[in-house]
Amino acid sequence: MPKTLKDEIIEQVDLLPPPQQRSVLDFARGLRTPPGAPGRELLRFAGSIDPADLEAISRAMQEGSEKTEPNGW
């Protein structure tokens, strides 16, 4: 019977010493949690950028996205 992916992962983790097993566990848990702050923590910043600055940023982004560099990526 073919091994499942889960079985293969468990088999490989069993071969590791405990400190490395802890690293694998921490990594796996990190994959489940998106990086960054929850949105509710960012609400305090809402409205903190001046509307004129936002307009300038928006214009710069639009102008910059229309340019190409022949030797660029």
The first five atom37 places (N, CA, C, CB, O) and aatype in JSON, in Angstrom:
{
  "aatype": [12, 14, 11, 16, 10, 11, 3, 6, 9, 9, 6, 5, 19, 3, 10, 10, 14, 14, 14, 5, 5, 1, 15, 19, 10, 3, 13, 0, 1, 7, 10, 1, 16, 14, 14, 7, 0, 14, 7, 1, 6, 10, 10, 1, 13, 0, 7, 15, 9, 3, 14, 0, 3, 10, 6, 0, 9, 15, 1, 0, 12, 5, 6, 7, 15, 6, 11, 16, 6, 14, 2, 7, 17],
  "atom_mask": [
    [1, 1, 1, 1, 1],
    [1, 1, 1, 1, 1],
    [1, 1, 1, 1, 1],
    [1, 1, 1, 1, 1],
    [1, 1, 1, 1, 1],
    [1, 1, 1, 1, 1],
    [1, 1, 1, 1, 1],
    [1, 1, 1, 1, 1],
    [1, 1, 1, 1, 1],
    [1, 1, 1, 1, 1],
    [1, 1, 1, 1, 1],
    [1, 1, 1, 1, 1],
    [1, 1, 1, 1, 1],
    [1, 1, 1, 1, 1],
    [1, 1, 1, 1, 1],
    [1, 1, 1, 1, 1],
    [1, 1, 1, 1, 1],
    [1, 1, 1, 1, 1],
    [1, 1, 1, 1, 1],
    [1, 1, 1, 1, 1],
    [1, 1, 1, 1, 1],
    [1, 1, 1, 1, 1],
    [1, 1, 1, 1, 1],
    [1, 1, 1, 1, 1],
    [1, 1, 1, 1, 1],
    [1, 1, 1, 1, 1],
    [1, 1, 1, 1, 1],
    [1, 1, 1, 1, 1],
    [1, 1, 1, 1, 1],
    [1, 1, 1, 0, 1],
    [1, 1, 1, 1, 1],
    [1, 1, 1, 1, 1],
    [1, 1, 1, 1, 1],
    [1, 1, 1, 1, 1],
    [1, 1, 1, 1, 1],
    [1, 1, 1, 0, 1],
    [1, 1, 1, 1, 1],
    [1, 1, 1, 1, 1],
    [1, 1, 1, 0, 1],
    [1, 1, 1, 1, 1],
    [1, 1, 1, 1, 1],
    [1, 1, 1, 1, 1],
    [1, 1, 1, 1, 1],
    [1, 1, 1, 1, 1],
    [1, 1, 1, 1, 1],
    [1, 1, 1, 1, 1],
    [1, 1, 1, 0, 1],
    [1, 1, 1, 1, 1],
    [1, 1, 1, 1, 1],
    [1, 1, 1, 1, 1],
    [1, 1, 1, 1, 1],
    [1, 1, 1, 1, 1],
    [1, 1, 1, 1, 1],
    [1, 1, 1, 1, 1],
    [1, 1, 1, 1, 1],
    [1, 1, 1, 1, 1],
    [1, 1, 1, 1, 1],
    [1, 1, 1, 1, 1],
    [1, 1, 1, 1, 1],
    [1, 1, 1, 1, 1],
    [1, 1, 1, 1, 1],
    [1, 1, 1, 1, 1],
    [1, 1, 1, 1, 1],
    [1, 1, 1, 0, 1],
    [1, 1, 1, 1, 1],
    [1, 1, 1, 1, 1],
    [1, 1, 1, 1, 1],
    [1, 1, 1, 1, 1],
    [1, 1, 1, 1, 1],
    [1, 1, 1, 1, 1],
    [1, 1, 1, 1, 1],
    [1, 1, 1, 0, 1],
    [1, 1, 1, 1, 1]
  ],
  "atom_positions": [
    [[0.84, -1.17, 0.0], [0.0, 0.0, 0.0], [0.89, 1.24, 0.0], [-0.96, -0.01, 1.22], [1.83, 1.32, 0.8]],
    [[0.63, 2.22, -0.88], [1.49, 3.41, -0.94], [1.33, 4.28, 0.31], [1.16, 4.23, -2.19], [0.25, 4.38, 0.89]],
    [[2.44, 4.89, 0.7], [2.43, 5.76, 1.86], [1.72, 7.07, 1.52], [3.87, 6.03, 2.36], [1.8, 7.57, 0.39]],
    [[1.04, 7.61, 2.5], [0.45, 8.93, 2.32], [1.52, 9.98, 2.6], [-0.79, 9.13, 3.26], [2.56, 9.68, 3.19]],
    [[1.27, 11.17, 2.17], [2.19, 12.27, 2.44], [2.39, 12.45, 3.95], [1.67, 13.58, 1.81], [3.5, 12.68, 4.42]],
    [[1.3, 12.33, 4.68], [1.37, 12.46, 6.14], [2.29, 11.38, 6.73], [-0.04, 12.36, 6.76], [3.1, 11.66, 7.61]],
    [[2.16, 10.14, 6.24], [3.01, 9.05, 6.72], [4.48, 9.34, 6.44], [2.6, 7.73, 6.08], [5.34, 9.09, 7.28]],
    [[4.76, 9.85, 5.25], [6.15, 10.16, 4.9], [6.72, 11.27, 5.78], [6.25, 10.56, 3.42], [7.87, 11.21, 6.2]],
    [[5.9, 12.28, 6.04], [6.35, 13.38, 6.91], [6.65, 12.85, 8.3], [5.29, 14.5, 6.99], [7.7, 13.16, 8.88]],
    [[5.76, 12.05, 8.84], [5.95, 11.49, 10.18], [7.21, 10.62, 10.22], [4.72, 10.65, 10.61], [7.98, 10.68, 11.18]],
    [[7.41, 9.84, 9.18], [8.59, 8.97, 9.12], [9.87, 9.81, 9.15], [8.56, 8.11, 7.84], [10.82, 9.47, 9.85]],
    [[9.89, 10.89, 8.4], [11.09, 11.74, 8.36], [11.3, 12.48, 9.68], [11.0, 12.73, 7.21], [12.43, 12.62, 10.14]],
    [[10.22, 12.97, 10.27], [10.33, 13.69, 11.54], [10.81, 12.75, 12.64], [8.97, 14.32, 11.92], [11.57, 13.16, 13.52]],
    [[10.37, 11.5, 12.61], [10.81, 10.52, 13.61], [12.32, 10.3, 13.58], [10.09, 9.2, 13.4], [12.9, 9.9, 14.59]],
    [[12.94, 10.55, 12.45], [14.39, 10.35, 12.32], [15.2, 11.53, 12.88], [14.75, 10.13, 10.86], [16.41, 11.44, 13.04]],
    [[14.52, 12.63, 13.17], [15.21, 13.83, 13.66], [15.35, 13.82, 15.18], [14.46, 15.09, 13.21], [14.52, 13.24, 15.88]],
    [[16.4, 14.47, 15.69], [16.52, 14.63, 17.14], [15.44, 15.62, 17.63], [17.96, 15.13, 17.53], [14.94, 16.43, 16.85]],
    [[15.09, 15.55, 18.92], [14.02, 16.4, 19.46], [14.12, 17.9, 19.13], [13.98, 16.24, 20.92], [13.1, 18.51, 18.82]],
    [[15.31, 18.51, 19.19], [15.35, 19.95, 18.87], [14.92, 20.25, 17.43], [16.76, 20.49, 19.1], [14.26, 21.25, 17.16]],
    [[15.3, 19.37, 16.51], [14.89, 19.56, 15.12], [13.41, 19.23, 14.93], [15.75, 18.7, 14.18], [12.74, 19.83, 14.1]],
    [[12.91, 18.28, 15.69], [11.47, 18.0, 15.64], [10.69, 19.23, 16.09], [11.12, 16.76, 16.53], [9.65, 19.56, 15.51]],
    [[11.18, 19.92, 17.12], [10.54, 21.14, 17.6], [10.53, 22.2, 16.5], [11.25, 21.68, 18.87], [9.55, 22.9, 16.31]],
    [[11.65, 22.3, 15.76], [11.73, 23.26, 14.65], [10.7, 22.95, 13.57], [13.14, 23.25, 14.04], [10.06, 23.85, 13.04]],
    [[10.55, 21.66, 13.27], [9.55, 21.26, 12.26], [8.15, 21.62, 12.76], [9.65, 19.72, 11.98], [7.34, 22.13, 11.99]],
    [[7.88, 21.36, 14.02], [6.58, 21.69, 14.59], [6.32, 23.2, 14.52], [6.49, 21.2, 16.04], [5.24, 23.63, 14.12]],
    [[7.31, 23.99, 14.91], [7.16, 25.44, 14.87], [6.92, 25.93, 13.44], [8.42, 26.12, 15.46], [6.09, 26.81, 13.2]],
    [[7.65, 25.34, 12.49], [7.47, 25.7, 11.09], [6.07, 25.36, 10.61], [8.52, 24.98, 10.22], [5.41, 26.17, 9.96]],
    [[5.6, 24.14, 10.93], [4.26, 23.72, 10.5], [3.19, 24.63, 11.1], [4.0, 22.26, 10.9], [2.23, 24.98, 10.43]],
    [[3.35, 24.99, 12.35], [2.38, 25.9, 12.98], [2.42, 27.27, 12.31], [2.67, 26.05, 14.5], [1.38, 27.9, 12.14]],
    [[3.59, 27.71, 11.93], [3.73, 29.0, 11.26], [3.04, 29.02, 9.91], [0.0, 0.0, 0.0], [2.58, 30.07, 9.46]],
    [[2.98, 27.89, 9.25], [2.31, 27.82, 7.96], [0.81, 28.04, 8.09], [2.57, 26.48, 7.3], [0.16, 28.52, 7.16]],
    [[0.27, 27.7, 9.24], [-1.18, 27.85, 9.47], [-1.55, 29.27, 9.85], [-1.64, 26.9, 10.55], [-2.7, 29.65, 9.7]],
    [[-0.6, 30.05, 10.33], [-0.87, 31.4, 10.8], [-0.33, 32.39, 9.78], [-0.23, 31.63, 12.19], [0.87, 32.43, 9.54]],
    [[-1.21, 33.19, 9.18], [-0.7, 34.16, 8.2], [0.19, 35.18, 8.89], [-1.87, 34.87, 7.48], [-0.07, 35.58, 10.03]],
    [[1.26, 35.62, 8.21], [2.15, 36.6, 8.81], [1.47, 37.97, 8.91], [3.44, 36.72, 8.01], [0.53, 38.27, 8.17]],
    [[1.95, 38.77, 9.81], [1.44, 40.12, 9.95], [0.46, 40.26, 11.11], [0.0, 0.0, 0.0], [0.17, 39.31, 11.84]],
    [[-0.02, 41.46, 11.25], [-0.93, 41.78, 12.34], [-2.37, 41.61, 11.89], [-0.69, 43.23, 12.84], [-2.69, 41.84, 10.72]],
    [[-3.24, 41.2, 12.79], [-4.67, 41.13, 12.44], [-5.18, 42.53, 12.1], [-5.49, 40.51, 13.62], [-4.7, 43.52, 12.64]],
    [[-6.15, 42.59, 11.22], [-6.69, 43.86, 10.79], [-7.19, 44.73, 11.93], [0.0, 0.0, 0.0], [-7.05, 45.95, 11.88]],
    [[-7.78, 44.12, 12.95], [-8.32, 44.9, 14.05], [-7.22, 45.7, 14.77], [-9.03, 43.99, 15.05], [-7.5, 46.74, 15.37]],
    [[-5.97, 45.21, 14.7], [-4.87, 45.94, 15.33], [-4.44, 47.13, 14.49], [-3.68, 45.0, 15.56], [-3.77, 48.04, 14.99]],
    [[-4.81, 47.14, 13.22], [-4.4, 48.22, 12.33], [-5.43, 49.33, 12.23], [-4.13, 47.67, 10.96], [-5.16, 50.38, 11.65]],
    [[-6.62, 49.11, 12.8], [-7.68, 50.11, 12.7], [-7.28, 51.46, 13.3], [-8.92, 49.6, 13.4], [-7.78, 52.5, 12.87]],
    [[-6.39, 51.45, 14.26], [-5.98, 52.71, 14.89], [-5.27, 53.63, 13.9], [-5.07, 52.44, 16.09], [-5.16, 54.83, 14.13]],
    [[-4.78, 53.06, 12.78], [-4.08, 53.87, 11.77], [-5.03, 54.41, 10.7], [-2.99, 53.04, 11.12], [-4.62, 55.23, 9.88]],
    [[-6.27, 53.98, 10.7], [-7.23, 54.42, 9.69], [-7.36, 55.94, 9.73], [-8.61, 53.75, 9.92], [-7.57, 56.53, 10.78]],
    [[-7.25, 56.54, 8.56], [-7.39, 57.99, 8.45], [-6.17, 58.78, 8.85], [0.0, 0.0, 0.0], [-6.24, 60.01, 8.9]],
    [[-5.06, 58.13, 9.14], [-3.88, 58.85, 9.61], [-3.03, 59.43, 8.49], [-3.04, 57.94, 10.45], [-2.15, 60.25, 8.75]],
    [[-3.28, 59.02, 7.24], [-2.52, 59.58, 6.12], [-3.36, 60.69, 5.49], [-2.17, 58.46, 5.05], [-4.54, 60.51, 5.19]],
    [[-2.74, 61.83, 5.3], [-3.41, 62.98, 4.73], [-3.95, 62.64, 3.33], [-2.45, 64.19, 4.67], [-3.22, 62.05, 2.53]],
    [[-5.19, 63.0, 3.02], [-5.77, 62.68, 1.7], [-4.93, 63.2, 0.53], [-7.16, 63.25, 1.6], [-4.85, 62.54, -0.5]],
    [[-4.3, 64.35, 0.68], [-3.46, 64.89, -0.4], [-2.25, 63.98, -0.62], [-2.99, 66.33, -0.06], [-1.82, 63.77, -1.76]],
    [[-1.7, 63.44, 0.46], [-0.57, 62.51, 0.34], [-1.01, 61.22, -0.35], [0.02, 62.18, 1.72], [-0.28, 60.68, -1.18]],
    [[-2.2, 60.74, -0.01], [-2.71, 59.54, -0.66], [-2.87, 59.75, -2.16], [-4.05, 59.13, -0.04], [-2.56, 58.86, -2.96]],
    [[-3.35, 60.92, -2.55], [-3.51, 61.24, -3.97], [-2.15, 61.26, -4.66], [-4.22, 62.59, -4.14], [-2.02, 60.75, -5.77]],
    [[-1.16, 61.85, -4.02], [0.19, 61.91, -4.6], [0.78, 60.51, -4.74], [1.11, 62.79, -3.73], [1.42, 60.21, -5.74]],
    [[0.58, 59.68, -3.75], [1.06, 58.29, -3.8], [0.38, 57.55, -4.94], [0.81, 57.55, -2.46], [1.04, 56.85, -5.71]],
    [[-0.91, 57.71, -5.06], [-1.67, 57.04, -6.11], [-1.19, 57.47, -7.49], [-3.17, 57.33, -5.96], [-1.0, 56.64, -8.38]],
    [[-0.98, 58.79, -7.68], [-0.49, 59.3, -8.97], [0.88, 58.72, -9.29], [-0.43, 60.83, -8.95], [1.13, 58.29, -10.41]],
    [[1.78, 58.72, -8.3], [3.13, 58.2, -8.52], [3.1, 56.73, -8.9], [3.99, 58.41, -7.26], [3.88, 56.29, -9.74]],
    [[2.21, 55.97, -8.28], [2.12, 54.54, -8.6], [1.61, 54.34, -10.02], [1.19, 53.82, -7.6], [2.11, 53.49, -10.76]],
    [[0.62, 55.13, -10.41], [0.08, 55.0, -11.76], [1.11, 55.4, -12.81], [-1.18, 55.85, -11.92], [1.27, 54.73, -13.83]],
    [[1.81, 56.48, -12.55], [2.83, 56.94, -13.5], [3.99, 55.94, -13.58], [3.36, 58.33, -13.1], [4.5, 55.67, -14.66]],
    [[4.39, 55.41, -12.44], [5.5, 54.46, -12.4], [5.18, 53.14, -13.06], [0.0, 0.0, 0.0], [6.07, 52.48, -13.6]],
    [[3.91, 52.74, -13.03], [3.55, 51.44, -13.59], [3.49, 51.48, -15.11], [2.22, 50.98, -13.04], [3.44, 50.42, -15.75]],
    [[3.5, 52.68, -15.7], [3.43, 52.79, -17.16], [4.81, 52.8, -17.79], [2.67, 54.03, -17.56], [4.93, 52.7, -19.01]],
    [[5.85, 52.93, -17.0], [7.21, 53.0, -17.51], [7.82, 51.61, -17.58], [8.07, 53.93, -16.65], [7.56, 50.76, -16.73]],
    [[8.64, 51.4, -18.58], [9.38, 50.14, -18.68], [10.87, 50.45, -18.79], [8.9, 49.29, -19.89], [11.26, 51.49, -19.32]],
    [[11.67, 49.55, -18.3], [13.11, 49.69, -18.43], [13.59, 48.61, -19.38], [13.83, 49.6, -17.03], [13.46, 47.42, -19.09]],
    [[14.15, 49.01, -20.52], [14.56, 48.01, -21.53], [15.56, 46.98, -20.99], [15.18, 48.72, -22.73], [15.53, 45.82, -21.39]],
    [[16.42, 47.4, -20.08], [17.41, 46.48, -19.52], [17.0, 45.93, -18.18], [18.74, 47.16, -19.39], [17.78, 45.23, -17.53]],
    [[15.79, 46.22, -17.75], [15.28, 45.74, -16.46], [14.73, 44.34, -16.58], [0.0, 0.0, 0.0], [14.86, 43.69, -17.63]],
    [[14.13, 43.87, -15.53], [13.6, 42.51, -15.51], [12.35, 42.5, -16.34], [13.33, 42.01, -14.07], [11.72, 41.45, -16.48]]
  ]
}
